[in-house]
Amino acid sequence: MNSNVDYEVRPKAARARFAAPIWTLLLLAPFIAEVLSGSTRTSVLFVFIPEVMVWGVGALVCRDLVRRWRAGVPSLLLLGLALSAAEEWIIQQTSLAPLPFPGSHPDYGRVWGVNLVYFLFMLGFESIWVVVVPVHVTDLFFPARSAMPWLRKRWAVVAGFFFLFGGWIAWYGWTQQARPRLHAAPYHPPLGKVVLGLLMIAGLIVLAHLLRNVRSQANSGRRSVPARLTGVIAFVMGGVWFEIIGQQFSPYPVQPFWIAIAAGVAWAVIAWLVFRWLSSSPAWGKSHIFAVTFGATLACMAAPYLSISSWTRVDIIGIIIFDVIALVVFAMLAKKVFAG
């Protein structure tokens, strides 16, 4: 029976069938991006709940749209960028308000009331590690359901409600609670900035739909790159991206700031071209996707250890435990991928 017909005719069976992949993605998105990166530490782990509602639900909706459009990675990436723009301009407004983070340089790359350096690198981080990587990892865990949308219309509405509610919690928790505790001055984004942010989000979603038929064209005339090597490439490229992000927090950031922006844009373009080329191989498959997602996740896991000396003991123990959990999960996934 056709999977879409089966999904509509037997809603109860479908809900049970898709519950496991849905919950996996809901938890993986914030776990990889926030917990493994060290952005959410054990001492503030309670914020994981609104992160599931924003990042988890956001990643789930992005994936579902891509599957319904029968689109590819370009559309998924663009939807991830839209989700990032929503976070940075509308929800927590961290790319608009002066940065209050300890050790950061609030004026570094701040032009026209926008933290340009921070925004650029959050676009890359949040689109890749919140959306693209968790979606691919979840699809590898559930290959029989990887080509299907998982949300019926009713549940898509429910997901939208939880996303908006989680966004409100994240907005209130950060702008009304956390920022004052960091002794940051109250910030109210100008209406023009909010409108610009909404237009940016809408434009990225429309572009994702317009480019839904863009996919890597298989080149049968060249040899494939070993999966292990693609993982190393992902680790190196991801690690460099985190290093560029670190300019906002470096004691001596690159000056002038536009050099960091130019380097970031160039690196993003190079990464896109490299992985478009790699994925065009006719032998590109599950083992390559596993290696790339694992390499990218390792880069994310390595980032906190550059500043871990200033963490509390509970946070250090926590990140080690979470890293071990992540490695066990990827070991289970490797067994599934390479045994299939």
C-alpha positions as CSV (number, residue, x, y, z in Angstrom):
1,M,0.0,0.0,0.0
2,N,1.2,3.5,-0.7
3,S,2.8,5.0,2.4
4,N,0.9,8.3,2.1
5,V,-2.4,6.5,1.8
6,D,-1.6,4.2,4.7
7,Y,-0.7,7.3,6.7
8,E,-4.1,8.9,6.2
9,V,-6.3,5.7,6.4
10,R,-4.8,4.3,9.6
11,P,-4.1,7.4,11.7
12,K,-3.7,5.4,15.0
13,A,-1.3,3.0,13.5
14,A,0.6,5.8,11.8
15,R,0.9,7.7,15.1
16,A,2.5,4.7,16.8
17,R,4.6,4.1,13.7
18,F,6.1,7.5,13.6
19,A,6.3,8.2,17.4
20,A,9.8,6.9,17.8
21,P,11.4,8.9,14.9
22,I,9.5,12.0,16.0
23,W,10.7,11.8,19.6
24,T,14.2,11.0,18.4
25,L,14.5,14.1,16.3
26,L,12.8,16.3,19.0
27,L,15.4,15.3,21.5
28,L,18.4,15.0,19.1
29,A,18.2,18.5,17.7
30,P,18.7,20.4,21.0
31,F,21.0,17.7,22.4
32,I,23.5,17.9,19.6
33,A,23.4,21.7,19.2
34,E,22.9,22.9,22.7
35,V,24.1,20.2,25.1
36,L,27.1,18.7,23.2
37,S,28.3,22.2,22.2
38,G,28.3,23.3,25.9
39,S,25.8,26.0,25.3
40,T,23.4,24.3,27.7
41,R,25.3,23.0,30.7
42,T,24.2,20.6,33.5
43,S,23.6,23.5,35.9
44,V,21.0,25.0,33.6
45,L,19.6,21.8,32.1
46,F,16.0,22.9,32.8
47,V,16.2,25.1,29.6
48,F,16.3,21.9,27.6
49,I,12.5,21.7,27.7
50,P,11.9,25.0,25.8
51,E,14.8,24.0,23.5
52,V,13.0,20.8,22.6
53,M,9.9,23.0,21.8
54,V,11.9,25.4,19.6
55,W,14.8,23.5,18.2
56,G,13.3,20.0,18.3
57,V,9.9,21.0,16.9
58,G,11.6,23.4,14.4
59,A,13.8,20.7,13.0
60,L,10.8,18.3,12.8
61,V,8.7,20.9,10.9
62,C,11.7,21.6,8.5
63,R,12.1,17.9,7.8
64,D,8.4,17.4,7.3
65,L,8.2,20.2,4.8
66,V,11.1,18.9,2.8
67,R,9.6,15.4,2.7
68,R,6.2,16.8,1.6
69,W,7.9,18.9,-1.1
70,R,10.0,15.9,-2.2
71,A,12.9,18.3,-1.8
72,G,16.6,17.7,-1.0
73,V,19.4,19.0,1.3
74,P,19.4,22.6,-0.2
75,S,15.8,23.1,0.9
76,L,16.5,21.6,4.3
77,L,19.5,23.9,4.7
78,L,17.4,27.0,3.7
79,L,14.7,26.1,6.2
80,G,17.3,25.6,8.8
81,L,18.5,29.1,8.0
82,A,15.0,30.4,8.4
83,L,14.7,28.7,11.8
84,S,18.0,30.3,12.8
85,A,16.8,33.8,11.7
86,A,13.7,33.3,13.8
87,E,15.8,32.5,16.9
88,E,18.2,35.3,16.3
89,W,15.9,38.1,15.3
90,I,12.5,37.3,16.8
91,I,12.6,34.8,19.6
92,Q,15.8,35.5,21.7
93,Q,17.0,38.5,19.6
94,T,20.6,37.6,20.4
95,S,21.8,39.0,17.0
96,L,20.1,42.3,17.6
97,A,20.6,43.1,21.3
98,P,24.2,43.9,22.5
99,L,25.7,40.7,23.6
100,P,25.8,40.3,27.4
101,F,27.8,37.0,27.5
102,P,30.9,37.0,29.8
103,G,34.1,37.2,27.8
104,S,32.3,38.4,24.7
105,H,33.0,41.6,22.8
106,P,29.6,43.4,22.5
107,D,30.9,45.9,19.9
108,Y,32.8,43.5,17.8
109,G,31.1,43.3,14.4
110,R,28.1,45.3,15.6
111,V,26.8,47.5,12.7
112,W,23.4,49.1,12.1
113,G,22.1,47.6,15.4
114,V,23.0,44.0,14.3
115,N,25.7,41.7,15.7
116,L,26.9,40.8,12.2
117,V,29.7,38.5,13.1
118,Y,27.6,36.7,15.7
119,F,24.6,36.4,13.4
120,L,26.6,35.0,10.5
121,F,28.1,32.3,12.5
122,M,24.9,31.4,14.3
123,L,23.3,31.0,10.9
124,G,25.8,28.3,10.1
125,F,25.8,26.7,13.5
126,E,22.0,26.5,14.0
127,S,21.1,25.5,10.5
128,I,23.7,22.6,10.4
129,W,23.8,21.4,14.0
130,V,20.1,22.0,14.9
131,V,18.5,20.9,11.6
132,V,20.7,19.2,9.0
133,V,22.8,16.9,11.2
134,P,20.0,15.7,13.6
135,V,17.6,15.1,10.7
136,H,20.1,12.9,8.9
137,V,21.0,11.0,12.1
138,T,17.3,10.4,12.8
139,D,16.7,9.2,9.2
140,L,19.6,6.8,9.5
141,F,18.1,5.3,12.7
142,F,14.7,4.8,10.9
143,P,15.6,4.2,7.2
144,A,12.3,2.6,6.4
145,R,10.5,5.8,7.3
146,S,13.2,8.3,6.1
147,A,11.4,9.2,2.9
148,M,8.0,9.9,4.5
149,P,6.6,12.9,6.3
150,W,5.8,12.1,9.9
151,L,3.2,14.7,10.8
152,R,-0.4,14.6,9.8
153,K,-2.1,18.0,9.4
154,R,-3.6,17.9,12.9
155,W,-0.3,17.2,14.5
156,A,1.4,19.8,12.3
157,V,-0.9,22.3,14.0
158,V,-0.1,20.9,17.4
159,A,3.6,21.2,16.6
160,G,3.1,24.8,15.5
161,F,1.5,25.6,18.8
162,F,4.3,24.1,20.8
163,F,6.9,25.9,18.7
164,L,5.2,29.3,19.4
165,F,4.7,28.5,23.1
166,G,8.3,27.3,23.4
167,G,9.4,30.5,21.5
168,W,7.6,32.6,24.0
169,I,9.2,30.8,27.0
170,A,12.6,31.2,25.4
171,W,12.0,34.9,24.7
172,Y,10.8,35.5,28.3
173,G,13.5,33.4,29.9
174,W,16.3,35.1,28.0
175,T,15.1,38.7,27.5
176,Q,13.2,39.2,30.8
177,Q,15.1,36.9,33.2
178,A,18.6,36.0,32.0
179,R,19.7,39.3,30.5
180,P,18.9,41.3,33.6
181,R,20.9,38.8,35.7
182,L,23.9,39.4,33.4
183,H,23.5,43.2,34.1
184,A,22.5,43.9,30.5
185,A,20.4,47.0,29.8
186,P,16.8,46.4,28.7
187,Y,16.5,46.0,24.9
188,H,13.4,46.4,22.7
189,P,14.0,45.7,19.0
190,P,12.8,48.4,16.7
191,L,9.7,47.5,14.7
192,G,11.7,47.8,11.5
193,K,14.1,45.2,12.6
194,V,11.3,42.8,13.6
195,V,9.6,43.3,10.2
196,L,13.0,42.8,8.4
197,G,13.5,39.6,10.4
198,L,10.0,38.3,9.4
199,L,10.7,39.1,5.8
200,M,14.0,37.3,6.0
201,I,12.3,34.2,7.4
202,A,9.5,34.3,4.8
203,G,12.1,34.8,2.0
204,L,14.2,31.8,3.0
205,I,11.1,29.6,3.3
206,V,9.9,30.6,-0.2
207,L,13.4,30.1,-1.6
208,A,13.5,26.6,0.0
209,H,10.3,25.8,-1.8
210,L,11.5,27.2,-5.1
211,L,14.7,25.2,-5.0
212,R,12.9,22.0,-3.9
213,N,14.0,20.2,-7.1
214,V,17.7,21.0,-6.7
215,R,19.7,17.9,-5.9
216,S,23.3,16.7,-6.4
217,Q,23.6,15.2,-9.8
218,A,25.4,11.8,-9.7
219,N,28.7,11.8,-11.7
220,S,29.2,8.3,-12.8
221,G,32.6,9.1,-14.3
222,R,34.6,9.5,-11.0
223,R,35.6,7.4,-8.1
224,S,34.0,7.8,-4.7
225,V,35.7,9.2,-1.6
226,P,36.0,6.7,1.3
227,A,33.3,7.3,3.9
228,R,36.0,7.6,6.6
229,L,37.6,10.5,4.8
230,T,34.3,12.4,4.4
231,G,33.9,12.2,8.2
232,V,37.4,13.7,8.7
233,I,36.5,16.5,6.3
234,A,33.3,17.2,8.2
235,F,35.2,17.3,11.5
236,V,37.9,19.7,10.2
237,M,35.4,22.0,8.5
238,G,33.1,22.0,11.5
239,G,36.1,22.7,13.8
240,V,37.2,25.6,11.8
241,W,33.7,27.0,11.8
242,F,33.7,26.9,15.7
243,E,37.1,28.6,15.7
244,I,35.7,31.4,13.5
245,I,32.7,31.7,15.8
246,G,35.1,32.0,18.7
247,Q,36.3,35.4,17.4
248,Q,33.4,37.0,19.3
249,F,34.8,35.6,22.5
250,S,38.6,35.6,21.8
251,P,40.7,38.0,23.9
252,Y,42.2,39.3,20.7
253,P,39.7,38.9,17.9
254,V,40.7,39.4,14.3
255,Q,40.6,43.0,13.3
256,P,39.0,44.6,11.4
257,F,35.9,42.4,12.0
258,W,35.0,42.2,8.3
259,I,37.9,39.8,7.8
260,A,36.2,37.4,10.1
261,I,33.0,37.8,8.2
262,A,34.7,37.3,4.8
263,A,36.5,34.2,6.1
264,G,33.2,32.8,7.4
265,V,31.4,33.4,4.1
266,A,34.3,31.9,2.2
267,W,34.4,28.9,4.5
268,A,30.7,28.3,4.2
269,V,30.9,28.5,0.4
270,I,33.8,26.1,0.3
271,A,32.0,23.6,2.7
272,W,28.9,23.7,0.5
273,L,30.9,23.1,-2.7
274,V,33.0,20.3,-1.2
275,F,30.0,18.4,0.1
276,R,28.0,19.0,-3.1
277,W,30.9,17.4,-4.9
278,L,31.3,14.5,-2.5
279,S,27.6,13.7,-2.5
280,S,27.5,13.6,-6.3
281,S,29.4,10.4,-6.3
282,P,27.2,7.4,-7.4
283,A,28.5,5.5,-4.4
284,W,27.4,8.1,-1.9
285,G,25.3,6.3,0.6
286,K,24.4,5.7,4.2
287,S,27.9,5.1,5.3
288,H,29.0,8.5,4.0
289,I,26.1,10.2,5.6
290,F,26.9,8.5,8.9
291,A,30.6,9.6,8.7
292,V,29.7,13.2,7.9
293,T,27.2,13.5,10.7
294,F,29.5,11.8,13.1
295,G,32.4,14.1,12.1
296,A,30.3,17.2,12.4
297,T,29.0,16.1,15.8
298,L,32.6,15.4,17.0
299,A,33.5,18.9,16.0
300,C,30.6,20.2,18.1
301,M,31.6,18.0,21.0
302,A,35.2,19.2,20.9
303,A,34.3,22.9,21.1
304,P,33.5,23.1,24.9
305,Y,36.9,21.7,25.9
306,L,38.6,25.0,24.7
307,S,37.0,26.8,27.7
308,I,36.1,24.0,30.1
309,S,38.7,25.1,32.6
310,S,36.4,27.9,33.7
311,W,33.4,25.6,34.2
312,T,32.0,24.3,37.5
313,R,32.7,20.7,38.5
314,V,29.1,19.7,38.0
315,D,29.2,21.1,34.4
316,I,32.5,19.4,33.6
317,I,31.2,16.0,34.9
318,G,27.9,16.6,33.0
319,I,29.6,17.3,29.6
320,I,31.7,14.2,29.9
321,I,28.7,12.1,30.7
322,F,26.8,13.6,27.7
323,D,29.7,13.0,25.4
324,V,29.9,9.4,26.4
325,I,26.1,9.0,25.8
326,A,26.6,10.6,22.3
327,L,29.4,8.2,21.5
328,V,27.3,5.2,22.6
329,V,24.4,6.4,20.4
330,F,26.7,6.8,17.4
331,A,28.2,3.4,18.1
332,M,24.7,1.9,18.0
333,L,24.0,3.8,14.8
334,A,27.2,2.6,13.2
335,K,26.2,-1.0,13.9
336,K,22.9,-0.4,12.3
337,V,24.3,1.4,9.3
338,F,27.2,-0.9,8.5
339,A,25.2,-4.1,9.2
340,G,22.5,-3.1,6.8
